[in-house]
Amino acid sequence: MAAVKAFDPAACAGSSPERRRDDALLIDRAKQLLMSCLGMSEAQAHRYIEKCAMDGCVKRREIAVRIILTYDD
């Protein structure tokens, strides 16, 4: 019988703490743009980014970059 290893999300993520921090900053900037440009609440902006990422099978970071490129002056 094989031993079961404990789940380690950090090992699965394959990203460094700096990358995760950068991702969070990009996502926050994208949420700010959605709130200011489209009048969304923070919850709506968060849900929009997550839904687009799930529907497109891409990371939230990619959606955030697209939003920033679209709405940032």
N, C-alpha and C positions, 0 to 999 in steps of 0.2 A: 504494500500500500504506500503510495507516495505522500510525502508530507505536504500540507497546505501552507503556502506562504501568506503572510499578512499583506493586505492590499496597501500599497504605497502610492498615493496619487502623484507625488512629486516625481517618482521614478517613471511613471507612465506619461507624464506631461512632456518630458524630454526638453524642458526649457529651464533656463536659469532664473534665479530670482530677479535679475535685472530685466530679462525679457518679459517676465510676467508683470513687472512694474511698468515697463514701457507700454505693454499691451493695455494695462489698466488706464494709463494716462491718455492713450489714443482713444479708447472707448469713452472715457469721460469727456474728452473734447468733442467727439462725435455726438454724444448725448446733449452737450451744451448747444451745439449747432442746431440739432433737431428741435430743441426747446425754443431757441431764439428765432429760428427761421420758419418753423412750421407750427409753433405754438403748442407743442406737445408737453405733457407733464414729464417729470423724470421717469416715472414708472412706464409711461407710454413709450418713451424713447428707448428705455432699456429693453422692453418687450419687442419693439420694432427691430432692434439690432439682433436680438437673439433669434427672432423668427426668420429674419432674412438669412442669417447664418445657417440655421437648420434647413430652411427650404433650399438654399443653394449649395448645401454640403461644403461650406467654407468656414473658416475660423471667424470669430467675432472681430478679430483684428483686421481682417481683410474688408469686412463690411464697414468698419470704422474708417479705414483709409479711404474707401470709396465715398463715404459721406463727407469726409473732410475735403476731399478733392472737389466734390460737387458744390458744397455750400460755403467753404471758407473763402473769404475775399482775397 
